Amino acid sequence: MIKAQRIAFEEQARMYQSMRSFIEESTRTIRDLAGRINTDRSSAIDSSPSESNLEFAPNNHV
């Protein structure tokens, strides 16, 4: 019985290690994507026209 418990414990340890690796990889992926979104968003804000430029000019000033 002790051998069966040890085998079960080792299998459980491998399962938890796999889960931990998956969570760590997922966390890295999410952080990477969030960083890209923040970078894209800030560069889009920097290059977008200001609100005042979006207003229509009077016809005589076109």
ChimeraX attribute file (.defattr): number of C-alpha atoms within 10 A of each C-alpha:
attribute: neighborCount
match mode: 1-to-1
recipient: residues
	/A:1	6
	/A:2	7
	/A:3	8
	/A:4	9
	/A:5	10
	/A:6	11
	/A:7	12
	/A:8	12
	/A:9	12
	/A:10	12
	/A:11	12
	/A:12	12
	/A:13	12
	/A:14	12
	/A:15	12
	/A:16	12
	/A:17	12
	/A:18	12
	/A:19	12
	/A:20	12
	/A:21	12
	/A:22	12
	/A:23	12
	/A:24	12
	/A:25	12
	/A:26	12
	/A:27	12
	/A:28	12
	/A:29	12
	/A:30	12
	/A:31	12
	/A:32	12
	/A:33	12
	/A:34	12
	/A:35	12
	/A:36	12
	/A:37	12
	/A:38	12
	/A:39	12
	/A:40	12
	/A:41	12
	/A:42	12
	/A:43	11
	/A:44	11
	/A:45	11
	/A:46	10
	/A:47	9
	/A:48	10
	/A:49	10
	/A:50	10
	/A:51	7
	/A:52	8
	/A:53	9
	/A:54	8
	/A:55	8
	/A:56	9
	/A:57	10
	/A:58	7
	/A:59	6
	/A:60	5
	/A:61	6
	/A:62	6
